[in-house]
Amino acid sequence: MIPKENFQEKPKKLPRNCDKTSKEKIPGVSLAQSNRYPNRFTVFSVIPTSELTERTIMASPLKRILVTGGAGFLGSHLCQRLVDKGHDVICADNFFTSQKSNIAHLLGKPNFELIRHDVTQPLWVEVDEIYNLACPASPVHYQYNAIKTVKTSVMGAINMLGLAKRVGAKIFQASTSEVYGDPDVHPQPESYRGNVNPIGLRACYDEGKRCAETLFFDYHRQNGVNIRVVRIFNTYGPHMHPYDGRVVSNFIIQALNNENITIYGDGSQTRSFCYVDDLINGFLKLMDAPDDCIGPVNLGNPGEFTIKQLAEIVIKLVGSNSQLVYKDLPKDDPTQRRPIITQAQEKLGWEPKVKLEDGLKKTIAYFQSLQLDQFRRPTNHQIQ
């Protein structure tokens, strides 16, 4: 007979996201993540949870991250930052309004992968985080095929949320200040519910993004998906498409060509312009925030300028002979737009740093470096 003392007591089974001593949840690791990848997030030490550090957790700080719309203006900057941090990055893009040149310098990197994919179709990948940026954002582009724009926002959200649910990934939604429509509250806090025309020309984008936010919060409440939602105000910088039809790119191209600069309305309508580097900093801070900080969070520059002021600054910085010409204001075009960023300041420690003139100088230099004949026009509109 084998002596009793030679038998080893079978260890008790602990929850997957607990350490062996305290049976408490590991800080910074969600239940979905720990259940999905138990071997990555289980601690095999007898160190009390109160003394745990990053070194005692087996989870690697490097992640597998999917960026939809990753070859676009914002997506390409985000991919660059994530690759520089050492993460394995999958860039998915259908190249409707984006350019391969935005991410060409990343193609040789061992931790970067490019997939031609439309988010209206499901995507099957194994990732830890998802940034959902896919959707045309310029009025001339999203109005070109309004139904496809709605599909991109709504079906894209459903497909990416379904992926996040399946793999236990944290997911980020790039929403927009357009959810506020033509606001009758100024400036706009996150609590403002908006003034949107649901049947207007801009509704395909405005309502599509509003519905996407609804889906994100319903997946969070119903399925426990770990979400983050930002509302992006006007952003500018290098990698903007020269033919995207937005005010900053239009003004710069017209000024560089010494053409008249077109202002819609009398130029008194206001916008707030955030430089792209500041915005990407906000993305990363929100994604790294505690799991009870899900948003929506306004990200934008609270500095407010009239469209006429912007045109005059661009003319001065370019040294152009352009003159201002005025045309009718398009229907439902917002007359004022400025974010309240108190939540971002208090919860994320974020606020924009780059002044408008400094950001415009970098953006103008970028446009001066382009060979415009190498850029495909996504739509047949003219810069005017």
C-alpha positions as CSV (number, residue, x, y, z in Angstrom):
1,M,0.0,0.0,0.0
2,I,1.3,3.5,-0.9
3,P,1.8,5.6,2.2
4,K,-0.9,8.3,2.6
5,E,1.7,11.0,2.9
6,N,2.9,10.3,-0.7
7,F,-0.4,11.4,-2.1
8,Q,-0.6,15.0,-3.3
9,E,-3.8,16.9,-2.7
10,K,-5.4,18.0,-5.9
11,P,-5.3,21.8,-6.1
12,K,-8.6,23.6,-6.0
13,K,-9.7,25.1,-9.4
14,L,-9.6,28.9,-9.3
15,P,-11.3,31.4,-11.6
16,R,-9.2,31.9,-14.7
17,N,-8.6,35.6,-14.0
18,C,-7.5,35.1,-10.4
19,D,-4.1,34.6,-8.9
20,K,-3.3,31.5,-6.8
21,T,-3.3,33.4,-3.5
22,S,-5.8,36.1,-3.4
23,K,-8.5,34.8,-5.8
24,E,-9.0,38.4,-6.9
25,K,-9.4,39.7,-10.4
26,I,-6.1,40.7,-12.0
27,P,-6.0,44.5,-12.5
28,G,-6.1,45.7,-16.1
29,V,-7.4,42.3,-17.4
30,S,-11.0,42.0,-18.4
31,L,-13.0,38.9,-17.7
32,A,-13.6,38.3,-21.4
33,Q,-9.9,38.5,-22.0
34,S,-8.9,36.2,-19.2
35,N,-11.5,33.6,-20.1
36,R,-10.6,33.7,-23.8
37,Y,-6.8,33.5,-23.2
38,P,-6.4,31.8,-19.8
39,N,-2.7,31.0,-20.2
40,R,-1.9,34.6,-21.0
41,F,-3.6,36.1,-18.0
42,T,-3.2,33.6,-15.2
43,V,-0.6,34.4,-12.5
44,F,1.5,31.3,-11.4
45,S,3.0,32.9,-8.3
46,V,2.0,33.3,-4.7
47,I,2.5,37.0,-4.6
48,P,-0.5,38.8,-3.2
49,T,-2.6,40.7,-5.7
50,S,-1.7,44.0,-3.9
51,E,1.9,43.5,-4.8
52,L,1.4,42.4,-8.4
53,T,3.3,44.3,-11.1
54,E,3.5,44.1,-14.8
55,R,6.5,41.8,-14.4
56,T,4.5,39.3,-12.4
57,I,1.7,39.0,-15.0
58,M,2.4,36.7,-17.9
59,A,0.4,38.9,-20.3
60,S,2.6,40.6,-22.9
61,P,2.2,44.4,-23.2
62,L,2.3,43.8,-27.0
63,K,-1.1,43.2,-28.6
64,R,-2.6,42.1,-31.8
65,I,-4.6,45.1,-33.1
66,L,-7.0,45.4,-36.0
67,V,-7.5,48.9,-37.5
68,T,-10.4,49.2,-40.0
69,G,-10.0,52.1,-42.4
70,G,-6.3,51.8,-41.5
71,A,-5.0,53.3,-44.8
72,G,-7.1,56.4,-44.5
73,F,-6.2,59.8,-43.1
74,L,-6.6,59.0,-39.4
75,G,-6.1,55.2,-39.7
76,S,-2.7,55.5,-41.2
77,H,-1.5,57.8,-38.4
78,L,-2.9,55.3,-35.9
79,C,-1.3,52.3,-37.6
80,Q,2.1,54.2,-37.5
81,R,1.8,54.8,-33.8
82,L,0.8,51.2,-33.0
83,V,3.6,49.7,-35.1
84,D,6.1,52.0,-33.5
85,K,5.0,50.7,-30.1
86,G,5.7,47.2,-31.3
87,H,2.2,45.9,-31.6
88,D,1.2,43.4,-34.3
89,V,-1.1,45.6,-36.5
90,I,-3.6,44.4,-39.1
91,C,-4.8,47.2,-41.4
92,A,-8.1,46.5,-43.2
93,D,-9.2,48.9,-45.9
94,N,-11.3,48.8,-49.1
95,F,-9.4,51.8,-50.6
96,F,-12.5,53.8,-51.6
97,T,-11.2,57.1,-50.2
98,S,-7.8,56.0,-48.8
99,Q,-4.4,55.7,-50.4
100,K,-1.9,52.9,-50.3
101,S,0.8,55.6,-50.2
102,N,-0.3,56.4,-46.7
103,I,0.9,53.1,-45.3
104,A,3.4,52.0,-48.0
105,H,6.3,52.7,-45.7
106,L,4.9,50.2,-43.2
107,L,4.5,47.3,-45.6
108,G,8.0,46.0,-44.9
109,K,7.6,46.0,-41.2
110,P,7.4,42.5,-39.6
111,N,4.6,43.6,-37.3
112,F,2.3,45.2,-40.0
113,E,-0.1,43.4,-42.3
114,L,-2.5,44.9,-44.9
115,I,-5.8,43.3,-45.9
116,R,-8.1,44.7,-48.6
117,H,-11.4,44.3,-47.0
118,D,-14.8,46.0,-46.8
119,V,-16.3,46.1,-43.3
120,T,-19.8,45.5,-44.6
121,Q,-18.6,41.9,-44.9
122,P,-17.5,39.8,-41.8
123,L,-13.8,39.5,-41.0
124,W,-12.3,36.5,-39.2
125,V,-9.1,37.3,-37.4
126,E,-7.8,36.8,-33.9
127,V,-7.0,40.1,-32.2
128,D,-6.9,41.7,-28.8
129,E,-8.1,45.2,-29.8
130,I,-10.1,46.7,-32.6
131,Y,-10.2,50.3,-33.8
132,N,-13.2,50.7,-36.1
133,L,-12.4,53.8,-38.2
134,A,-13.8,52.6,-41.6
135,C,-16.2,55.1,-43.2
136,P,-15.9,57.9,-45.7
137,A,-16.0,61.1,-43.7
138,S,-16.1,63.9,-46.3
139,P,-19.6,65.1,-47.4
140,V,-18.7,64.7,-51.1
141,H,-17.6,61.1,-50.5
142,Y,-20.3,59.9,-48.1
143,Q,-23.1,61.5,-50.2
144,Y,-21.7,59.8,-53.4
145,N,-23.3,56.5,-52.4
146,A,-25.5,57.3,-49.4
147,I,-26.8,53.8,-49.0
148,K,-23.3,52.3,-48.9
149,T,-22.4,54.9,-46.3
150,V,-25.2,53.7,-44.0
151,K,-24.2,50.1,-44.6
152,T,-20.6,50.9,-43.7
153,S,-21.5,52.6,-40.4
154,V,-24.2,50.1,-39.4
155,M,-23.2,46.8,-40.9
156,G,-19.5,47.6,-40.2
157,A,-20.3,48.2,-36.6
158,I,-22.3,44.9,-36.4
159,N,-19.5,42.9,-38.0
160,M,-16.8,44.4,-35.9
161,L,-18.8,44.1,-32.6
162,G,-19.5,40.5,-33.5
163,L,-15.8,39.9,-34.0
164,A,-15.0,41.6,-30.7
165,K,-17.6,39.5,-28.9
166,R,-16.2,36.3,-30.4
167,V,-12.6,36.9,-29.5
168,G,-13.0,38.9,-26.3
169,A,-11.4,42.0,-27.8
170,K,-11.7,45.6,-26.7
171,I,-13.3,47.7,-29.5
172,F,-13.0,51.4,-30.3
173,Q,-15.6,53.3,-32.4
174,A,-14.6,56.4,-34.2
175,S,-17.8,58.4,-34.0
176,T,-18.2,62.0,-35.0
177,S,-19.4,65.4,-34.0
178,E,-21.9,65.1,-36.8
179,V,-24.1,63.1,-34.4
180,Y,-24.9,66.6,-33.0
181,G,-26.2,67.8,-36.4
182,D,-26.7,71.5,-36.7
183,P,-26.6,72.2,-33.0
184,D,-28.8,74.5,-31.1
185,V,-26.6,74.1,-28.0
186,H,-23.2,75.7,-28.2
187,P,-20.5,74.5,-27.4
188,Q,-21.5,70.8,-27.5
189,P,-21.2,68.5,-24.4
190,E,-21.5,64.7,-24.8
191,S,-24.9,64.9,-23.1
192,Y,-26.3,66.9,-25.9
193,R,-28.6,64.7,-28.0
194,G,-28.3,66.7,-31.3
195,N,-30.3,68.4,-33.9
196,V,-30.2,66.1,-37.0
197,N,-32.3,66.0,-40.1
198,P,-33.0,62.3,-40.5
199,I,-34.0,62.6,-44.2
200,G,-31.4,65.2,-45.4
201,L,-28.4,64.7,-47.6
202,R,-26.1,64.4,-44.6
203,A,-28.3,61.9,-42.8
204,C,-26.6,58.9,-44.3
205,Y,-23.5,59.8,-42.3
206,D,-25.0,61.5,-39.3
207,E,-27.7,58.8,-38.6
208,G,-25.4,56.0,-39.6
209,K,-22.9,57.1,-36.9
210,R,-25.7,57.6,-34.4
211,C,-26.9,54.1,-35.1
212,A,-23.4,52.7,-34.7
213,E,-23.2,54.3,-31.3
214,T,-26.4,52.6,-30.3
215,L,-25.1,49.2,-31.4
216,F,-21.9,49.7,-29.4
217,F,-23.7,50.5,-26.2
218,D,-26.2,47.7,-26.7
219,Y,-23.5,45.2,-27.3
220,H,-21.8,46.5,-24.1
221,R,-25.0,46.2,-22.1
222,Q,-26.3,43.0,-23.5
223,N,-23.1,41.0,-24.2
224,G,-20.5,42.6,-22.0
225,V,-18.3,43.8,-24.9
226,N,-15.6,46.1,-23.8
227,I,-16.2,49.3,-25.8
228,R,-14.7,52.8,-26.3
229,V,-16.5,55.6,-28.2
230,V,-15.1,58.9,-29.3
231,R,-16.8,61.8,-31.1
232,I,-14.3,63.4,-33.4
233,F,-14.5,67.1,-34.3
234,N,-12.8,68.6,-37.4
235,T,-9.3,67.2,-37.7
236,Y,-6.6,68.0,-40.2
237,G,-3.0,67.2,-41.0
238,P,-0.7,65.1,-43.4
239,H,-2.3,62.2,-45.2
240,M,-5.5,64.1,-45.8
241,H,-6.7,63.2,-49.3
242,P,-6.2,66.2,-51.6
243,Y,-9.5,65.6,-53.2
244,D,-11.6,64.9,-50.1
245,G,-13.6,68.1,-50.5
246,R,-13.2,69.2,-46.9
247,V,-12.5,72.8,-46.0
248,V,-8.8,72.6,-44.9
249,S,-7.7,70.5,-48.0
250,N,-9.8,72.6,-50.3
251,F,-8.4,75.9,-49.1
252,I,-4.8,74.7,-49.2
253,I,-5.0,73.2,-52.7
254,Q,-6.7,76.4,-54.0
255,A,-4.2,78.6,-52.3
256,L,-1.2,76.6,-53.6
257,N,-2.6,77.0,-57.1
258,N,-3.4,80.7,-56.6
259,E,-7.0,80.0,-57.3
260,N,-9.9,81.8,-55.7
261,I,-10.9,80.3,-52.4
262,T,-14.5,79.2,-52.2
263,I,-16.4,80.0,-49.0
264,Y,-20.0,78.7,-48.6
265,G,-22.3,81.1,-46.9
266,D,-20.9,84.4,-45.6
267,G,-17.9,82.7,-43.8
268,S,-19.2,83.4,-40.3
269,Q,-20.0,79.7,-39.6
270,T,-17.5,78.3,-37.1
271,R,-15.4,75.2,-36.7
272,S,-12.8,73.8,-34.3
273,F,-9.7,72.3,-35.9
274,C,-7.7,69.6,-34.2
275,Y,-4.3,68.5,-35.5
276,V,-4.1,64.8,-36.2
277,D,-1.2,64.0,-33.8
278,D,-3.3,65.4,-30.9
279,L,-6.3,63.4,-31.9
280,I,-4.4,60.1,-32.1
281,N,-3.0,60.8,-28.6
282,G,-6.6,61.0,-27.5
283,F,-7.5,57.7,-29.2
284,L,-4.6,55.9,-27.4
285,K,-5.4,57.4,-24.0
286,L,-9.1,56.4,-24.2
287,M,-8.2,52.8,-25.3
288,D,-5.8,52.5,-22.3
289,A,-8.3,54.0,-19.8
290,P,-10.0,51.9,-17.1
291,D,-12.9,49.8,-18.3
292,D,-15.5,52.1,-16.7
293,C,-14.4,54.9,-19.1
294,I,-16.2,53.9,-22.2
295,G,-17.4,57.2,-23.5
296,P,-18.7,58.8,-25.6
297,V,-15.9,61.3,-25.3
298,N,-15.5,64.5,-27.3
299,L,-12.1,64.8,-28.9
300,G,-11.4,68.0,-30.7
301,N,-9.8,71.4,-30.3
302,P,-12.0,73.9,-28.4
303,G,-10.4,76.8,-30.2
304,E,-13.1,78.2,-32.5
305,F,-12.5,79.9,-35.9
306,T,-14.8,81.2,-38.6
307,I,-14.4,79.7,-42.0
308,K,-13.3,83.1,-43.3
309,Q,-10.6,83.3,-40.7
310,L,-9.3,79.9,-41.7
311,A,-9.2,81.0,-45.4
312,E,-7.2,84.1,-44.5
313,I,-4.7,82.2,-42.4
314,V,-4.1,79.7,-45.2
315,I,-3.6,82.5,-47.7
316,K,-1.1,84.1,-45.4
317,L,0.9,80.9,-44.7
318,V,1.0,79.9,-48.3
319,G,1.8,83.4,-49.6
320,S,-0.9,83.1,-52.1
321,N,-2.6,85.7,-54.3
322,S,-6.0,83.9,-53.9
323,Q,-9.1,85.9,-53.4
324,L,-12.2,84.9,-51.5
325,V,-15.4,84.1,-53.4
326,Y,-18.8,83.3,-51.8
327,K,-21.4,80.7,-52.7
328,D,-24.6,79.5,-51.1
329,L,-24.4,77.5,-47.9
330,P,-25.3,73.8,-48.5
331,K,-28.5,72.5,-46.9
332,D,-28.1,71.2,-43.3
333,D,-24.5,72.4,-43.1
334,P,-23.8,73.2,-39.4
335,T,-23.4,76.9,-38.6
336,Q,-21.3,76.3,-35.5
337,R,-19.3,73.5,-34.1
338,R,-17.1,73.5,-30.9
339,P,-16.5,70.7,-28.4
340,I,-16.6,70.8,-24.7
341,I,-13.7,68.5,-23.7
342,T,-14.0,68.4,-20.0
343,Q,-14.4,64.7,-19.9
344,A,-11.3,64.1,-22.0
345,Q,-9.3,66.5,-19.7
346,E,-10.6,65.0,-16.4
347,K,-10.8,61.3,-17.3
348,L,-7.9,61.0,-19.8
349,G,-5.6,63.9,-19.0
350,W,-5.9,64.9,-22.6
351,E,-6.1,68.2,-24.4
352,P,-4.8,69.4,-27.8
353,K,-1.4,71.0,-27.9
354,V,-0.8,72.0,-31.5
355,K,-1.9,75.5,-32.4
356,L,-3.8,76.0,-35.6
357,E,-1.1,77.9,-37.5
358,D,1.6,75.4,-36.5
359,G,-0.5,72.5,-37.7
360,L,-1.4,74.2,-40.9
361,K,2.3,74.8,-41.7
362,K,2.9,71.1,-41.4
363,T,-0.2,70.3,-43.5
364,I,0.7,72.8,-46.2
365,A,4.2,71.3,-46.4
366,Y,2.7,67.9,-46.9
367,F,0.5,69.1,-49.7
368,Q,3.4,70.9,-51.4
369,S,5.3,67.5,-51.4
370,L,2.5,65.7,-53.3
371,Q,2.3,64.9,-57.0
372,L,-1.4,65.3,-57.5
373,D,-1.5,63.3,-60.7
374,Q,-0.7,60.2,-58.6
375,F,-3.9,60.6,-56.6
376,R,-7.1,59.0,-57.8
377,R,-10.3,61.0,-57.2
378,P,-12.7,58.8,-55.2
379,T,-15.6,60.8,-56.7
380,N,-16.1,63.0,-59.7
381,H,-16.7,66.2,-57.7
382,Q,-14.6,69.3,-58.4
383,I,-12.8,71.4,-55.8
384,Q,-14.8,74.6,-55.6
